[in-house]
Amino acid sequence: MSAERGWRTARIEEIPGVPPASEPAYWQEWTEDPGYASRWHSVREHFGIEAFGVNACKAAAGEELVVPHDESSFGGQEELYAVV
């Protein structure tokens, strides 16, 4: 890794969502939670990752964290979830 690139960190609150996932209408198919889009953070775009997708979603107790969905419309990709 070059000195110019180095390590970068960010708090989840510093990482914005990007359209269309940052827009509430995008999530209507999967959740009735109107605040879901505001808790979705586009990690890949923030750090310029190009090889794979990385997102983060933050939720308090009782809020939906992972929406039920099917990846067939997204090319059948596989996902990994780490809940901390």
N, C-alpha and C positions, 0 to 999 in steps of 0.2 A: 504494500500500500504506500503510495507516495506521500510525502510530507504535506503537499498541497491539499490532499483529500482528507487524511487523518480521520480520527474518530469524531462523531457528532452525537449529541444527545438532545433530547427534548422531552418536556413533560407532555403528557397526553393532551392537556388543555391548550398547548401551544401548536398542536398539529390540527390544521383545519380539515374539514371535509371538502371534497370537490364534487361538482355536479357530474352525473345526476344523483349520486348517492347522498349528497348534502341537502337534497330537496325532499321535503316530507312526502310529496306525491309519489316519489320513487318507491317508497316503502309500503304504500297502501295495499299492495297485493299480498304482503306477508304479515303485516302487523296493524293493529288498531291504535297503537301507541303514537300519538302525535309528536312526541318529543324524541322518537328514536333517531331521526336524521341528525339532530343536534348532538347526539352522543357518539356518532360515527366519525372516525378520524382516518384519513387517507395517508397512512404511514409511507407507503411506496412513493407517492408523489412528493411528499415532504422531503424525503431523503434522496430522491432521485434513483431509487432502486428500479432496475429494468428487467431483471431475470425472472422475477416472480412477484405475485401480489402479496401485499401486507397491509392489513387494516387493523384497527383497534376500535372496540366499542366499550364504553364505560356505562355501568348501570348500578343503581343503588338497590338495596333489598326490595324485592317486589317488582322491579322494572324488568322488562324483557331484555335479555342480553343477546341471545342467538335466536333469530326468527326461523320458524320452520320453513324450509324451502327445498327446491329440487334444482340441481345444477345442470340438468339436461339442456336448458335454454342458454347456458353459458359454456357450451362445448363439453359438458360432462367432466369439468375439472374436479379435482379432489381438494378438500379443505382440511386444515388442521386447526383445532381450537385449543388454546391454552387459557384456562380460567384461573385467575389469580385472585 
